[in-house]
Every structure is written in C-alpha cells, then in structure tokens.
Amino acid sequence: MTVQAAERFRFGGAKLRNLVLLVLGYGMGQGSTFLAQTWLMATGQLSVLALFGTHISYALLCTTIVDAGGTTTLARHAAKVYDPQSDEDDLWQTYWEMCVIRLGVAAILAFLATATIFAFDVSRFTIEYASFGAAALMVWAFNFAGILDGLRLSGFNGIANALPFILSSVLLVLTLLVGLDHVGMTTGGALSLGFFLSVMLQLKVLTGAGHPVKFRRPTLRGVKHKVRDSLSLLGSILPGQLYFRLQIHLCNVYLGPEATAVFIYVKQIFVAVAQVVGFIRRVEFSELVSNLSRVDRGLTKAIIRSQKLGSAASVAFAVLVMSGATLALALNLHQFRESGVLILVFAPCLITNALALALYQGLAALGQFHRMFVVASAATALGGASSFVLVDSWGASGLLLADIIVDVVGIALIILLLVQRNFRRTT
C-alpha cells in the first residue's frame, strides 16, 4: 500500500468514526430531551413542557451567538496543522483571540438577560433559569469545538454536545418526581454543568491527541480582525434563524393553527435530514480546506468533489423521504395525507439545501466569511419576501417553495463569486 493510499484509508476511517459519533451524540442529546418532553406530555404537565422547551431553545440560540463563528474560524486554522509549513502557535493565538470576543458577547447577552428580568414581569422559572444557566455562556466562550473539527476529531464534539441535553432532561424529570418547586434552578444549573463537562471532555480529547493547550497573549489587532469574521459568520447564521420564525408567524396569521402544525411537522423532517447531512459536511471540512489550498482554478468543481459523501447522502435521504411519503399516501392514512403531499412535492428541497450548504462551506474553507454573510442575507431576504407573496395563495406549499428559492439564489450567487475568483486568478 502506498503512502497516499494509507493516508486516504486512515482519513476514511476517521470520517466514518466521526460521523458515527456525531449521529450517536445527536441521538443521545435530542433523544433524552424528546423522552423527557414525552413524559411531561403523558403526565399532563404541559405548562412545564412549554417553559422548558422555550427556555432551552433560546439558551442554545444564545450559545450559538456566543460561539461567534469561532467553530468555523478555528476549524479552518486547525486544518492547516497538517501542512508541514504551518505553525501551531498561530492556531492557539487565534483561539485565545476568539475567547476574548466570545467572552465579550457572553457578557452582553448576560446583561440583556438581566435587564429583561428587571424590566418585565417574567416568571420565577425564567428568573431561576437565567440566573443558574448564565454560567453556560461564559463556559462555552472557551470551547474547543472548532479545533477538534479541524483536527479530524469532530465526532467527539457530538458526544460533548449531548451532555447539556442529557443533564437538563434527567434533572428536569428528577426534580418533578421528588416534588421540588425550583425546576428553573435545577434545569438552568444542569445546563451550565453540562456545558462545563462538554468543554472538559473536548479538552481531554485534544490533550490525548497530542495537542495540549498553549496560552498565547491576544493582541488588539488580532481581536479586531477576528471581530469582522465573527460578525460575518454570525450574519450568515442568524438570518436563517429569523427566517424560520417569520415563516411560522406567517403560517399562523394566514393559515391557522392546524396548517401551522402540519408545516412545522414537515419542516422538522427536513431539518432532521439537513442536520445529518450537516454532520457529514462537518466531517469533510478539514479535508476540504486542505484540498482547496492546492487549487487555483475550478473552485466550484473542487468544492463539490471534496464533499461527495454529503451530496450522495442528500440524494439518498430525498429518495427515502419521498418513499415514506408515497407509502403514507398509498396506505390512505388520513392524518398524514396533507403532510405526505407536501413532503412528496418538496423533497427535492433536501437536494438544493445540501448543495447550497456544500457551497457555503466552500466559502468558509476559503475564508470568505464576509461573502458568506452577503450571500446568506440576500438569499434569506428574498426568501422572506417570497414567503409573504406566496403564503396567501399557495399556503404551506408557498412557504416550502420559498425555501427552494433561498437555496437556488444562494447557489447561483456563490457560483458567480467563485467564477469571478477564478477569473481574477487567471488574468
């Protein structure tokens, strides 16, 4: 076996391991939350279910904001460690400068949460959850997720990320079983403890892989430069978050609660598939960075070729989802008829979304974070406008059609940018 073949075999094994661990972690974390929420529903504790579901959702959104795009930034730097000419000191310099930015974002969010508590009449659950869960934001400012991704150890992030979900779910059930009143305190505290254990596990894996943490003093110049990248990365993530909430609002206003429930159900299937494809993209990221560093022309082709596994998986999932919807319609299951039709018609959205994600990741691998922000903002804005226009006449189908418009516009804009980049390099 040649050296290159041995390396490909080793990286292929690492991909499979990482993918299995990411999916396992996702199943453990989301599965524990689903079981806890199912138990709450079965026991009639719907008010607690609503409070817990809402608060953990916003808490996780806050941790995404605190990360400030650091996972992508650090993954790109860590992937360069495999280059013989690279210096690992640059990676740790970047890490500590990202920590400064993350701590600043965490402090701002903590201040806003405190101001909200004092300015509005909020529930005791909210006060307790915010007070005991705020530490999670500070802890997550030091996460090593991006470094593990870049070092082809992303699978361990899946296990680490499951810990806050598992602890929150277990403490929620135990607190209610023993009849304690302070559910917000225990679940908020469990969230903070879970994120602390998550970072400790990441640190253990990193050290065990031969990459001990090195302190490098952050510089003002470096922090300023990375703030721009962080804003661009956050700008490419948050529009999608706001877009989905806009669609739910439009669905409620124009179509009513029943149609909204069907829409959310269908979207959850699409999101679950996109999450799994996203795991595959995450596993492929380190190799993508390495491959693109050696390419001068044909960037679009190189990006697609480096992410073949994720693309093949998206097609397979689309066929699987369409088959399931067809079966539901063939069996004439009345309760699934409307959702089955929507799934069947818009399953191709899984393919367009996967292609868009591959190209966005290509821009990230090239360090084109500002262009990611511009493309995501433009595509999402057009999708939001399309949702307004289509929902009244097309119903939930119009909202799903708007999703395809978002993907197609994003794909077209990124390809245009890549073609322009190729042209500049050849002239």
Secondary structure, DSSP 8 states (H G I E B T S, - for coil): --HHHHHHHHHHHHHHHHHHHHHHHHHHHHHHHHHHHHHHHHTT-HHHHHHHHHHHHHHHHHHHHHHTTHHHHHHHHHHGGGSTT--HHHHHHHHHHHHHHHHHHHHHHHHHHHHHHHHS---HHHHHHHHHHHHHHHHHTT--HHHHHHTT-THHHHHHHHHHHHHHHHHHHHHHHTT-S-HHHHHHHHHHHHHHHHHHHHHHHHHHTT---------HHHHHHHHHHHHHHHHHHHHHHHHHHHHHHHHHHHH-HHHHHHHHHHHHHHHHHHHHHHHHHHHHHHHHHHHHTT-SS-HHHHHHHTTHHHHHHHHHHHHHHHHHHHHHHHTT-GGGHHHHHHHHHHTHHHHHHHHHHHHHHHHHHTT-HHHHHHHHHHHHHHHHHHHHHHHHHHTHHHHHHHHHHHHHHHHHHHHHHHHHHHHHHH-
